[in-house]
Amino acid sequence: MPTLRWTAADPPLPDTEAVVMASRLEVRSLTDVPRFLLRSLQAWKQVKGAPGALGASLAAEPLRRTFWTLSAWKDEQALHAYARAEPHRTIMKDLRPTMRRSVFTFWRAPAAGLSADWAQARHRLAEQERLDGAPGDTAAT
C-alpha cells in the first residue's frame, strides 16, 4: 500500500488535545483512481500549509479503489475551515460523482507526539462503518 508518511505541520501547544480525523474513500471504478490520486495530492499540499493542521498522512490501495486519510487538527474549527477552503472544497465537489463509499470518524488525542497510527485509524473506521449500518453506496460529503 503506497503511503505518504506522517508529515507534521504546525507544532501543537503543550498539554492540549488534537482533533483526529480518519477517512476511507472508495471510488466507483479503476478508471477513477488516477484522477482521485492526483486530486488527493493537491489536497495533501493544502493540508501542509493549512492553519491549525498538526499533521497528516495518506495511504492508497489503488487496485482496490480505496484511499485513506489520517489527519490531526488544533480544533474542529481548523478542520472545517480546511474542508471549506480551496482547493479542497472544489476537489470534494468534483469527485463526488466518482465516489462509491466514504467513511469518516473523529476522536480526540493528546497533541504531543502525534503520529500516524494506521492500526487505530482502521479500527475506528471499521467501528464507524458498523455504527453507520450496512455498507451501501454513499457519496462523500
C-alpha atoms as a printed R data frame, in Angstrom:
    type eleno elety resid chain resno       x      y       z
1   ATOM     1    CA   MET     A     1   0.000  0.000   0.000
2   ATOM     2    CA   PRO     A     2   1.628  3.304  -1.029
3   ATOM     3    CA   THR     A     3   1.650  5.664   1.937
4   ATOM     4    CA   LEU     A     4   2.666  9.275   2.298
5   ATOM     5    CA   ARG     A     5   4.304  9.273   5.704
6   ATOM     6    CA   TRP     A     6   3.029 11.361   8.590
7   ATOM     7    CA   THR     A     7   4.014 14.949   7.989
8   ATOM     8    CA   ALA     A     8   3.836 17.323  10.914
9   ATOM     9    CA   ALA     A     9   2.545 20.787  10.100
10  ATOM    10    CA   ASP     A    10   2.084 23.270  12.975
11  ATOM    11    CA   PRO     A    11   3.655 22.223  16.280
12  ATOM    12    CA   PRO     A    12   0.943 21.649  18.902
13  ATOM    13    CA   LEU     A    13   0.761 23.622  22.124
14  ATOM    14    CA   PRO     A    14   1.861 21.651  25.201
15  ATOM    15    CA   ASP     A    15  -0.805 19.786  27.177
16  ATOM    16    CA   THR     A    16  -3.513 20.178  24.528
17  ATOM    17    CA   GLU     A    17  -5.749 17.753  22.714
18  ATOM    18    CA   ALA     A    18  -5.974 17.370  18.965
19  ATOM    19    CA   VAL     A    19  -8.993 16.526  16.854
20  ATOM    20    CA   VAL     A    20  -8.067 13.492  14.782
21  ATOM    21    CA   MET     A    21  -9.934 12.565  11.622
22  ATOM    22    CA   ALA     A    22  -9.633  9.371   9.606
23  ATOM    23    CA   SER     A    23 -11.391  8.576   6.366
24  ATOM    24    CA   ARG     A    24 -11.731  5.678   3.961
25  ATOM    25    CA   LEU     A    25 -12.743  6.776   0.480
26  ATOM    26    CA   GLU     A    26 -13.660  4.345  -2.260
27  ATOM    27    CA   VAL     A    27 -14.112  5.314  -5.901
28  ATOM    28    CA   ARG     A    28 -16.555  3.535  -8.205
29  ATOM    29    CA   SER     A    29 -14.150  2.403 -10.927
30  ATOM    30    CA   LEU     A    30 -10.475  1.717 -11.534
31  ATOM    31    CA   THR     A    31 -10.644  4.381 -14.223
32  ATOM    32    CA   ASP     A    32 -11.389  6.921 -11.440
33  ATOM    33    CA   VAL     A    33  -8.226  6.047  -9.492
34  ATOM    34    CA   PRO     A    34  -5.665  8.241 -11.332
35  ATOM    35    CA   ARG     A    35  -7.871 11.341 -11.117
36  ATOM    36    CA   PHE     A    36  -8.663 10.713  -7.459
37  ATOM    37    CA   LEU     A    37  -4.981 10.180  -6.661
38  ATOM    38    CA   LEU     A    38  -3.982 13.394  -8.425
39  ATOM    39    CA   ARG     A    39  -6.670 15.417  -6.647
40  ATOM    40    CA   SER     A    40  -5.680 13.813  -3.304
41  ATOM    41    CA   LEU     A    41  -2.131 15.058  -3.760
42  ATOM    42    CA   GLN     A    42  -3.462 18.579  -4.336
43  ATOM    43    CA   ALA     A    43  -5.413 18.386  -1.072
44  ATOM    44    CA   TRP     A    44  -2.319 16.944   0.668
45  ATOM    45    CA   LYS     A    45  -0.325 20.001  -0.381
46  ATOM    46    CA   GLN     A    46  -3.056 22.230   1.044
47  ATOM    47    CA   VAL     A    47  -3.044 20.391   4.413
48  ATOM    48    CA   LYS     A    48   0.659 21.027   4.924
49  ATOM    49    CA   GLY     A    49   0.021 24.798   4.964
50  ATOM    50    CA   ALA     A    50  -3.450 24.881   6.490
51  ATOM    51    CA   PRO     A    51  -3.814 26.901   9.703
52  ATOM    52    CA   GLY     A    52  -4.364 24.549  12.641
53  ATOM    53    CA   ALA     A    53  -3.195 21.406  10.840
54  ATOM    54    CA   LEU     A    54  -0.968 19.419  13.179
55  ATOM    55    CA   GLY     A    55  -0.132 16.570  10.799
56  ATOM    56    CA   ALA     A    56  -1.431 14.221   8.148
57  ATOM    57    CA   SER     A    57  -0.799 11.009   6.266
58  ATOM    58    CA   LEU     A    58  -2.348  9.434   3.181
59  ATOM    59    CA   ALA     A    59  -2.479  5.806   2.095
60  ATOM    60    CA   ALA     A    60  -3.754  4.213  -1.090
61  ATOM    61    CA   GLU     A    61  -4.813  0.801  -2.284
62  ATOM    62    CA   PRO     A    62  -5.278  1.727  -5.963
63  ATOM    63    CA   LEU     A    63  -6.231 -1.750  -7.170
64  ATOM    64    CA   ARG     A    64  -8.958 -1.851  -4.516
65  ATOM    65    CA   ARG     A    65 -10.042  1.698  -5.470
66  ATOM    66    CA   THR     A    66  -9.579  2.740  -1.836
67  ATOM    67    CA   PHE     A    67  -7.832  5.728  -0.296
68  ATOM    68    CA   TRP     A    68  -7.257  6.505   3.374
69  ATOM    69    CA   THR     A    69  -6.573  9.776   5.170
70  ATOM    70    CA   LEU     A    70  -5.435 10.441   8.700
71  ATOM    71    CA   SER     A    71  -5.026 13.979   9.983
72  ATOM    72    CA   ALA     A    72  -4.827 15.889  13.257
73  ATOM    73    CA   TRP     A    73  -6.062 19.407  13.867
74  ATOM    74    CA   LYS     A    74  -5.814 22.043  16.578
75  ATOM    75    CA   ASP     A    75  -9.613 22.068  16.838
76  ATOM    76    CA   GLU     A    76 -12.820 21.403  14.906
77  ATOM    77    CA   GLN     A    77 -12.841 24.939  13.525
78  ATOM    78    CA   ALA     A    78  -9.454 24.427  11.843
79  ATOM    79    CA   LEU     A    79 -10.613 21.141  10.297
80  ATOM    80    CA   HIS     A    80 -13.832 22.674   8.988
81  ATOM    81    CA   ALA     A    81 -12.012 25.749   7.667
82  ATOM    82    CA   TYR     A    82  -9.669 23.467   5.698
83  ATOM    83    CA   ALA     A    83 -12.596 21.480   4.272
84  ATOM    84    CA   ARG     A    84 -14.315 24.702   3.115
85  ATOM    85    CA   ALA     A    85 -11.149 26.286   1.683
86  ATOM    86    CA   GLU     A    86  -9.876 25.971  -1.869
87  ATOM    87    CA   PRO     A    87  -8.788 23.722  -3.409
88  ATOM    88    CA   HIS     A    88 -10.321 21.120  -1.037
89  ATOM    89    CA   ARG     A    89 -13.849 22.480  -1.443
90  ATOM    90    CA   THR     A    90 -13.773 22.173  -5.233
91  ATOM    91    CA   ILE     A    91 -11.987 18.815  -5.092
92  ATOM    92    CA   MET     A    92 -14.793 17.361  -2.930
93  ATOM    93    CA   LYS     A    93 -17.443 18.720  -5.279
94  ATOM    94    CA   ASP     A    94 -15.684 17.481  -8.426
95  ATOM    95    CA   LEU     A    95 -15.030 13.986  -7.068
96  ATOM    96    CA   ARG     A    96 -18.477 13.408  -5.534
97  ATOM    97    CA   PRO     A    97 -19.872 11.643  -8.666
98  ATOM    98    CA   THR     A    98 -16.934  9.206  -8.708
99  ATOM    99    CA   MET     A    99 -17.351  8.134  -5.071
100 ATOM   100    CA   ARG     A   100 -18.765  4.766  -4.105
101 ATOM   101    CA   ARG     A   101 -18.376  4.682  -0.328
102 ATOM   102    CA   SER     A   102 -16.921  7.045   2.238
103 ATOM   103    CA   VAL     A   103 -16.494  6.585   5.965
104 ATOM   104    CA   PHE     A   104 -15.303  9.291   8.360
105 ATOM   105    CA   THR     A   105 -14.502  9.096  12.049
106 ATOM   106    CA   PHE     A   106 -13.259 11.640  14.566
107 ATOM   107    CA   TRP     A   107 -11.693 11.431  18.021
108 ATOM   108    CA   ARG     A   108  -9.538 13.409  20.407
109 ATOM   109    CA   ALA     A   109  -5.956 12.530  21.318
110 ATOM   110    CA   PRO     A   110  -3.107 14.195  23.191
111 ATOM   111    CA   ALA     A   111  -1.485 16.624  20.755
112 ATOM   112    CA   ALA     A   112   2.053 15.928  21.953
113 ATOM   113    CA   GLY     A   113   3.753 13.183  19.993
114 ATOM   114    CA   LEU     A   114   1.039 12.751  17.356
115 ATOM   115    CA   SER     A   115   1.889 10.413  14.504
116 ATOM   116    CA   ALA     A   116   0.123  8.171  12.014
117 ATOM   117    CA   ASP     A   117  -1.409  5.266  13.883
118 ATOM   118    CA   TRP     A   118  -2.952  3.441  10.946
119 ATOM   119    CA   ALA     A   119  -3.965  0.425  13.053
120 ATOM   120    CA   GLN     A   120  -6.043  2.618  15.355
121 ATOM   121    CA   ALA     A   121  -7.461  4.601  12.422
122 ATOM   122    CA   ARG     A   122  -8.554  1.463  10.556
123 ATOM   123    CA   HIS     A   123 -10.096  0.016  13.709
124 ATOM   124    CA   ARG     A   124 -12.052  3.215  14.351
125 ATOM   125    CA   LEU     A   125 -13.191  3.393  10.720
126 ATOM   126    CA   ALA     A   126 -14.412 -0.212  10.823
127 ATOM   127    CA   GLU     A   127 -16.319  0.546  14.025
128 ATOM   128    CA   GLN     A   128 -17.821  3.696  12.483
129 ATOM   129    CA   GLU     A   129 -18.945  1.738   9.440
130 ATOM   130    CA   ARG     A   130 -20.641 -0.808  11.733
131 ATOM   131    CA   LEU     A   131 -22.402  2.041  13.571
132 ATOM   132    CA   ASP     A   132 -23.478  3.606  10.276
133 ATOM   133    CA   GLY     A   133 -25.166  0.351   9.243
134 ATOM   134    CA   ALA     A   134 -24.676 -1.978   6.337
135 ATOM   135    CA   PRO     A   135 -22.357 -0.616   3.688
136 ATOM   136    CA   GLY     A   136 -24.048  0.780   0.636
137 ATOM   137    CA   ASP     A   137 -23.348  3.362  -1.973
138 ATOM   138    CA   THR     A   138 -22.861  6.721  -0.296
139 ATOM   139    CA   ALA     A   139 -21.180  9.757  -1.744
140 ATOM   140    CA   ALA     A   140 -18.550 11.749   0.091
141 ATOM   141    CA   THR     A   141 -19.989 14.794   1.783
